[in-house]
């Protein structure tokens, strides 16, 4: 304005003067006292996402698909083998054996590989137990690399801890590996090993054939009177009765066999014989010098000086 006055604004025509004043007024209003142009924009609220959007943010992958930005880290997944791990406890990476089946006079090695959130040095060790953990077969030992353990057992050692006896050709046997860390946290894993016998059965830890074994004829523990060779097709063959003296009043083989709960078998023993006679009871009990005399089961004994004692052929069904 001072410049205007210096240039003689008062001498301007009235119309031109009014136009100049109006222009200056408009400029002053537009600029304000501090020259700022941002006051009106301060009252505008910022833009926000819709309130209903609860999904976590996503990120684009290389194949133009979206993935959840909070996806679980791969290290939190459970191991492919072993039981469900306890947080902070050792974890099984593998547990197995070097053979699929085991038979008499053979051995098996159990192998376990574990890891631990606090490092494998935190693992104290482990034992091999029965499936219900009531029996312990042995202690695992370190096997070369950190976290690797092994335990070898023979058929006889397994039988000593948990008797081996079956008659079905094979017997699945369950085993459980149990490991602990320094904090007492426990990890377990299970497997099954098939115990097998060529003869189809095992009695008291020994493989056998129940159809032919006179010491285990038809079933474990059933011993034939004729001994280990006295079994045929799972049944004991006929055998001689006890020695009977002439004065006991047992006058036929039928009666003698009935006295021991068996049945007389004609021509069924010792190369088709029903009875053998002896000079004395002592000689009979010592199996010395028997005399084979053909008789029938219900035929009366003919006692004489060479026939003071007798054995009769009887069934063996007990």
LOGUGU-198223 format. One record per residue (C-alpha): x, y, z; residue number from 0; chain; residue in one letter. Coordinates in Angstrom, 1 decimal, always signed. Each point is the difference from the previous one (the first is absolute). Layout:
<nodes>
{node {X,Y,Z},NUM,A,A}
...
</nodes>
This chain:
<nodes>
{node {+0.0,+0.0,+0.0},0,A,X}
{node {+2.9,+2.3,+0.7},1,A,X}
{node {+1.3,-0.6,-3.5},2,A,X}
{node {-3.4,+0.9,-1.3},3,A,X}
{node {+0.0,+3.3,+1.9},4,A,X}
{node {+3.5,+0.8,-1.1},5,A,X}
{node {-1.1,-0.4,-3.6},6,A,X}
{node {-2.8,+2.4,+0.5},7,A,X}
{node {-3.0,-2.3,+0.4},8,A,X}
{node {-2.2,+3.0,+1.0},9,A,X}
{node {+0.3,+1.3,-3.5},10,A,X}
{node {-1.4,-3.2,-1.5},11,A,X}
{node {-3.4,+0.1,-1.4},12,A,X}
{node {-2.7,-1.2,+2.5},13,A,X}
{node {-0.9,-3.1,-1.9},14,A,X}
{node {+3.6,-1.2,-0.3},15,A,X}
{node {+0.7,+0.7,+3.7},16,A,X}
{node {-3.0,-2.1,+1.1},17,A,X}
{node {+1.2,-2.9,-2.3},18,A,X}
{node {+3.5,+0.1,+1.6},19,A,X}
{node {-1.4,+0.0,+3.6},20,A,X}
{node {-2.2,-3.0,-0.7},21,A,X}
{node {+2.9,-2.0,-1.5},22,A,X}
{node {+2.1,+0.7,+3.1},23,A,X}
{node {-2.8,-1.0,+2.4},24,A,X}
{node {-0.5,-3.3,-1.8},25,A,X}
{node {+3.7,-0.7,+0.1},26,A,X}
{node {+0.2,+0.7,+3.7},27,A,X}
{node {-3.0,-2.3,+0.8},28,A,X}
{node {+1.4,-2.8,-2.0},29,A,X}
{node {+3.5,+0.2,+1.6},30,A,X}
{node {-1.0,+0.5,+3.6},31,A,X}
{node {+2.2,+1.6,+2.7},32,A,X}
{node {+2.7,-2.8,-0.1},33,A,X}
{node {-0.1,-0.8,-3.6},34,A,X}
{node {-1.2,-3.7,+0.7},35,A,X}
{node {-2.2,-1.9,-2.5},36,A,X}
{node {-0.6,-3.2,+2.1},37,A,X}
{node {-2.5,+0.9,+2.7},38,A,X}
{node {-3.1,-1.5,-1.7},39,A,X}
{node {+1.6,-3.4,-0.6},40,A,X}
{node {+0.7,-0.7,+3.7},41,A,X}
{node {-3.6,-0.7,+0.7},42,A,X}
{node {-0.3,-2.8,-2.5},43,A,X}
{node {-0.1,-3.5,+1.8},44,A,X}
{node {+2.6,-2.6,-1.2},45,A,X}
{node {-1.2,-2.9,-2.1},46,A,X}
{node {-0.2,-3.4,+1.9},47,A,X}
{node {-0.6,-3.7,-1.0},48,A,X}
{node {-3.5,-1.3,+0.5},49,A,X}
{node {-0.7,-1.1,+3.6},50,A,X}
{node {-1.1,-3.4,-1.1},51,A,X}
{node {+3.4,-1.0,-1.4},52,A,X}
{node {+1.4,-2.5,+2.6},53,A,X}
{node {+2.3,-2.1,-2.2},54,A,X}
{node {+3.7,+0.4,+0.5},55,A,X}
{node {+1.9,+1.7,-2.8},56,A,X}
{node {+1.0,-2.0,-3.0},57,A,X}
{node {+3.1,+0.2,-2.2},58,A,X}
{node {+0.4,-0.9,-3.6},59,A,X}
{node {+2.1,-3.0,-1.0},60,A,X}
{node {+2.0,-0.6,-3.1},61,A,X}
{node {-2.9,-1.9,-1.7},62,A,X}
{node {-2.4,+3.0,+0.5},63,A,X}
{node {-1.9,-1.8,+2.8},64,A,X}
{node {-0.6,+1.5,+3.5},65,A,X}
{node {+1.4,-1.7,+3.1},66,A,X}
{node {-0.8,+0.7,+3.6},67,A,X}
{node {+2.7,+2.2,+1.5},68,A,X}
{node {-0.3,-1.9,+3.4},69,A,X}
{node {+0.4,-3.5,-1.4},70,A,X}
{node {+1.5,-2.6,+2.5},71,A,X}
{node {+3.8,-0.4,-0.2},72,A,X}
{node {+0.9,-3.4,-1.4},73,A,X}
{node {+2.2,-0.8,+3.1},74,A,X}
{node {-3.2,-0.3,+2.2},75,A,X}
{node {-1.2,-3.1,-1.8},76,A,X}
{node {+0.0,-3.4,+1.8},77,A,X}
{node {+2.5,-2.7,-1.0},78,A,X}
{node {-1.1,-2.5,-2.5},79,A,X}
{node {+0.5,-2.9,+2.4},80,A,X}
{node {-0.4,-0.4,+3.7},81,A,X}
{node {-2.7,+0.8,+2.5},82,A,X}
{node {-1.4,+3.5,+0.4},83,A,X}
{node {+2.8,+2.0,+1.6},84,A,X}
{node {-0.2,+1.8,+3.3},85,A,X}
{node {+1.0,+3.6,-0.3},86,A,X}
{node {+3.7,+0.3,+0.7},87,A,X}
{node {+0.5,-3.8,+0.2},88,A,X}
{node {+2.3,-2.1,-2.3},89,A,X}
{node {-1.6,-1.0,-3.4},90,A,X}
{node {+0.5,-3.2,-2.0},91,A,X}
{node {+1.1,+0.4,-3.5},92,A,X}
{node {+0.1,-3.7,-0.6},93,A,X}
{node {-0.3,-3.3,+1.9},94,A,X}
{node {+0.5,-3.4,-1.7},95,A,X}
{node {+1.9,-3.3,-0.1},96,A,X}
{node {+2.6,-1.5,-2.3},97,A,X}
{node {-2.2,-3.1,-0.7},98,A,X}
{node {-3.8,-0.4,-0.7},99,A,X}
{node {-0.2,-3.4,+1.8},100,A,X}
{node {+1.9,-1.9,+2.6},101,A,X}
{node {+0.4,-3.7,+0.7},102,A,X}
{node {+1.9,-2.2,+2.4},103,A,X}
{node {+3.8,+0.5,+0.3},104,A,X}
{node {-0.2,+3.4,-1.8},105,A,X}
{node {+0.4,+3.6,+1.3},106,A,X}
{node {-1.7,+3.3,-0.8},107,A,X}
{node {+1.3,+3.6,+0.3},108,A,X}
{node {-2.4,+2.8,+0.9},109,A,X}
{node {+1.0,+3.4,-1.4},110,A,X}
{node {-1.4,+3.4,+1.1},111,A,X}
{node {+0.8,+3.5,-1.1},112,A,X}
{node {-1.3,+2.9,+2.0},113,A,X}
{node {+0.3,+3.8,+0.2},114,A,X}
{node {-0.8,+2.4,+2.8},115,A,X}
{node {-1.0,+3.7,+0.1},116,A,X}
{node {+2.9,+0.7,+2.3},117,A,X}
{node {+2.5,-2.0,-2.0},118,A,X}
{node {+0.7,-3.7,+0.0},119,A,X}
{node {+2.4,+0.5,+2.9},120,A,X}
{node {-3.1,+0.5,+2.1},121,A,X}
{node {-1.1,-3.6,-0.6},122,A,X}
{node {+1.0,-2.2,+3.0},123,A,X}
{node {-0.6,-3.4,-1.6},124,A,X}
{node {-2.6,-2.6,-0.5},125,A,X}
{node {-1.1,-3.6,+0.6},126,A,X}
{node {-1.9,-2.7,-2.0},127,A,X}
{node {-3.1,-1.2,+1.7},128,A,X}
{node {-3.0,-2.2,-0.6},129,A,X}
{node {-3.0,+1.7,-1.7},130,A,X}
{node {-1.6,+0.6,+3.4},131,A,X}
{node {+3.3,+1.1,+1.5},132,A,X}
{node {-0.3,-2.6,+2.8},133,A,X}
{node {+3.3,-1.8,-1.2},134,A,X}
{node {+3.4,+1.4,-0.9},135,A,X}
{node {+2.2,-1.8,-2.6},136,A,X}
{node {+3.0,+2.3,+0.2},137,A,X}
{node {+1.6,+3.4,-0.3},138,A,X}
{node {+0.7,+1.8,-3.3},139,A,X}
{node {+3.6,+1.1,-0.6},140,A,X}
{node {+1.3,+2.8,-2.2},141,A,X}
{node {+0.5,-1.1,-3.6},142,A,X}
{node {+2.5,+2.2,-1.8},143,A,X}
{node {-1.7,+3.3,-0.8},144,A,X}
{node {-1.6,+2.3,+2.5},145,A,X}
{node {-3.6,-1.0,+0.8},146,A,X}
{node {+0.4,-3.5,-1.3},147,A,X}
{node {-0.4,-3.0,+2.3},148,A,X}
{node {-0.1,-3.8,-0.4},149,A,X}
{node {-0.6,-3.2,+2.0},150,A,X}
{node {+0.6,-3.6,-1.1},151,A,X}
{node {-1.9,-2.9,+1.5},152,A,X}
{node {+0.1,-3.8,-0.7},153,A,X}
{node {-3.0,-2.3,-0.2},154,A,X}
{node {+1.1,-1.5,+3.3},155,A,X}
{node {+0.3,+3.4,+1.7},156,A,X}
{node {-3.5,+1.0,-1.1},157,A,X}
{node {-1.3,-3.4,+1.3},158,A,X}
{node {+1.7,+0.5,+3.3},159,A,X}
{node {-1.9,+3.3,+0.5},160,A,X}
{node {-3.3,-0.9,-1.6},161,A,X}
{node {-0.4,-3.8,-0.7},162,A,X}
{node {-0.4,-1.0,-3.7},163,A,X}
{node {-2.8,-2.5,-0.5},164,A,X}
{node {-2.5,-0.2,-2.9},165,A,X}
{node {-1.6,-2.6,-2.3},166,A,X}
{node {-1.2,+2.0,-3.0},167,A,X}
{node {+3.2,+0.2,-2.1},168,A,X}
{node {+1.0,+3.5,+1.2},169,A,X}
{node {-0.6,+2.3,+2.9},170,A,X}
{node {+0.0,+3.8,-0.4},171,A,X}
{node {+1.8,+1.5,+3.0},172,A,X}
{node {-0.4,+3.7,+0.9},173,A,X}
{node {+2.9,+2.1,+1.2},174,A,X}
{node {+0.2,+3.6,+1.3},175,A,X}
{node {+3.0,+2.3,+0.0},176,A,X}
{node {-0.1,+2.5,+2.9},177,A,X}
{node {+2.3,+3.0,+0.2},178,A,X}
{node {+0.4,+2.8,+2.5},179,A,X}
{node {+1.7,+3.4,+0.0},180,A,X}
{node {+1.8,+1.8,+2.9},181,A,X}
{node {-3.3,+1.6,+1.1},182,A,X}
{node {-1.7,-3.4,+0.3},183,A,X}
{node {-2.2,+0.5,-3.1},184,A,X}
{node {-0.8,-3.3,-1.7},185,A,X}
{node {-0.3,-1.1,-3.7},186,A,X}
{node {-1.2,-3.5,-1.1},187,A,X}
{node {-0.3,-1.8,-3.3},188,A,X}
{node {-1.3,-3.6,-0.8},189,A,X}
{node {+0.7,-2.7,-2.5},190,A,X}
{node {-1.0,-3.7,-0.6},191,A,X}
{node {+2.5,-2.8,-0.7},192,A,X}
{node {-1.2,-3.4,-1.3},193,A,X}
{node {+1.4,-3.0,+1.8},194,A,X}
{node {-0.1,-3.0,-2.3},195,A,X}
{node {+0.9,-3.7,+0.1},196,A,X}
{node {+0.3,-2.3,-3.0},197,A,X}
{node {-1.8,-2.8,+1.8},198,A,X}
{node {-2.9,+2.3,+0.7},199,A,X}
{node {+0.3,+0.2,+3.8},200,A,X}
{node {+2.2,+1.0,+2.9},201,A,X}
{node {-0.1,-1.6,+3.4},202,A,X}
{node {+2.0,+1.4,+2.9},203,A,X}
{node {+2.0,+2.0,-2.5},204,A,X}
{node {+0.8,-2.9,-2.3},205,A,X}
{node {-1.3,-0.4,-3.5},206,A,X}
{node {-1.8,-3.3,-0.6},207,A,X}
{node {-2.6,-1.9,-1.9},208,A,X}
{node {-3.0,-0.9,+2.2},209,A,X}
{node {-1.0,-2.7,-2.5},210,A,X}
{node {+3.2,-2.0,+0.7},211,A,X}
{node {+1.5,+1.2,+3.2},212,A,X}
{node {-0.5,-2.7,+2.7},213,A,X}
{node {+0.9,+2.6,+2.7},214,A,X}
{node {-2.5,+2.5,-1.3},215,A,X}
{node {-2.6,-2.2,-1.8},216,A,X}
{node {-2.9,+2.0,-1.4},217,A,X}
{node {+0.6,+2.7,+2.5},218,A,X}
{node {+2.9,+1.4,+2.0},219,A,X}
{node {+0.8,-2.0,+3.1},220,A,X}
{node {-1.8,-3.2,-0.9},221,A,X}
{node {+2.6,-2.8,+0.3},222,A,X}
{node {-0.7,-3.4,-1.5},223,A,X}
{node {+0.8,-3.1,+2.1},224,A,X}
{node {+2.0,-1.3,-3.0},225,A,X}
{node {+2.3,+3.0,+0.2},226,A,X}
{node {+1.0,+2.6,-2.6},227,A,X}
{node {-0.7,-2.4,-2.9},228,A,X}
{node {-3.4,-1.1,+1.3},229,A,X}
{node {-2.1,+2.7,-1.8},230,A,X}
{node {-1.7,-0.5,-3.4},231,A,X}
{node {-2.4,+2.6,-1.5},232,A,X}
{node {-0.2,+1.8,+3.3},233,A,X}
{node {-1.0,-3.0,+2.0},234,A,X}
{node {+2.0,-2.3,+2.2},235,A,X}
{node {+0.4,-3.6,-1.4},236,A,X}
{node {-1.0,-2.9,+2.2},237,A,X}
{node {+2.6,-1.0,+2.6},238,A,X}
{node {+0.7,-2.6,+2.6},239,A,X}
{node {-1.8,+0.1,+3.3},240,A,X}
{node {+1.8,-0.3,+3.4},241,A,X}
{node {+1.4,-3.3,+1.1},242,A,X}
{node {-2.8,-2.2,+1.6},243,A,X}
{node {+1.0,-2.9,+2.3},244,A,X}
{node {-1.8,-3.3,-0.3},245,A,X}
{node {-1.6,+0.3,+3.4},246,A,X}
{node {-1.7,+3.4,-0.4},247,A,X}
{node {-3.2,-1.6,-1.3},248,A,X}
{node {+0.0,+1.9,-3.3},249,A,X}
{node {-0.6,-3.0,-2.3},250,A,X}
{node {-0.4,+1.6,-3.5},251,A,X}
{node {+1.7,+2.8,-1.9},252,A,X}
{node {-3.4,+1.6,-0.3},253,A,X}
{node {-0.2,+0.3,+3.8},254,A,X}
{node {+3.6,+1.2,+0.3},255,A,X}
{node {-0.6,+2.8,-2.5},256,A,X}
{node {-3.2,+1.0,+1.7},257,A,X}
{node {+1.8,+0.2,+3.3},258,A,X}
{node {+2.1,+2.9,-1.4},259,A,X}
{node {-2.9,+1.6,-1.8},260,A,X}
{node {+0.9,-1.2,-3.4},261,A,X}
{node {-1.2,-2.5,-2.6},262,A,X}
{node {+1.7,-3.2,-1.1},263,A,X}
{node {+1.4,+0.0,-3.5},264,A,X}
{node {+0.4,-3.4,-1.6},265,A,X}
{node {+3.3,-0.4,-1.9},266,A,X}
{node {+0.7,+3.7,+0.4},267,A,X}
{node {+3.4,+0.0,+1.6},268,A,X}
{node {+3.5,-1.2,-0.6},269,A,X}
{node {-0.5,-1.3,-3.5},270,A,X}
{node {-3.7,-1.1,+0.3},271,A,X}
{node {-0.1,-1.4,+3.5},272,A,X}
{node {-2.7,+0.2,+2.7},273,A,X}
{node {+2.0,-1.1,+3.0},274,A,X}
{node {+3.6,-0.9,+1.1},275,A,X}
{node {+0.8,-2.3,+2.9},276,A,X}
{node {+2.9,-0.1,+2.4},277,A,X}
{node {+1.5,-2.6,+2.4},278,A,X}
{node {-0.4,+2.4,+2.9},279,A,X}
{node {-1.2,+3.4,+0.9},280,A,X}
{node {+3.5,+1.3,+0.4},281,A,X}
{node {+0.9,-1.2,-3.5},282,A,X}
{node {-3.1,+1.7,-1.4},283,A,X}
{node {+0.8,+3.3,+1.6},284,A,X}
{node {+3.5,-0.3,-1.4},285,A,X}
{node {-1.3,-1.0,-3.5},286,A,X}
{node {+2.1,-3.1,+0.1},287,A,X}
{node {-0.7,-2.9,-2.2},288,A,X}
{node {-3.7,+0.4,-0.9},289,A,X}
{node {-1.8,-2.9,-1.5},290,A,X}
{node {-2.5,+1.0,-2.7},291,A,X}
{node {-3.1,-2.2,+0.3},292,A,X}
{node {-2.8,+0.7,-2.4},293,A,X}
{node {-3.2,+0.7,+2.0},294,A,X}
{node {-3.3,+1.8,-0.4},295,A,X}
{node {-1.0,+2.9,+2.2},296,A,X}
{node {-2.7,-2.0,+1.8},297,A,X}
{node {+2.1,-3.3,+0.2},298,A,X}
{node {+0.9,-1.3,+3.4},299,A,X}
{node {+3.7,+0.1,+0.9},300,A,X}
{node {+1.7,-3.4,+0.2},301,A,X}
{node {+2.3,+0.6,+3.0},302,A,X}
{node {+2.9,-2.4,+0.3},303,A,X}
{node {+3.7,+0.0,+0.9},304,A,X}
{node {+0.9,+2.1,-3.0},305,A,X}
{node {-3.0,+2.2,+0.2},306,A,X}
{node {-0.1,+1.5,+3.5},307,A,X}
{node {-0.5,+3.6,-1.2},308,A,X}
{node {-1.5,+1.7,-3.0},309,A,X}
{node {-0.3,+3.3,-1.9},310,A,X}
{node {-3.0,+0.6,-2.3},311,A,X}
{node {-0.4,+2.3,-3.0},312,A,X}
{node {-2.3,+2.9,+0.9},313,A,X}
{node {-1.1,+3.2,-1.5},314,A,X}
{node {+1.7,+3.2,+1.1},315,A,X}
{node {-2.6,+2.7,+0.1},316,A,X}
{node {+0.9,+2.0,+3.2},317,A,X}
</nodes>
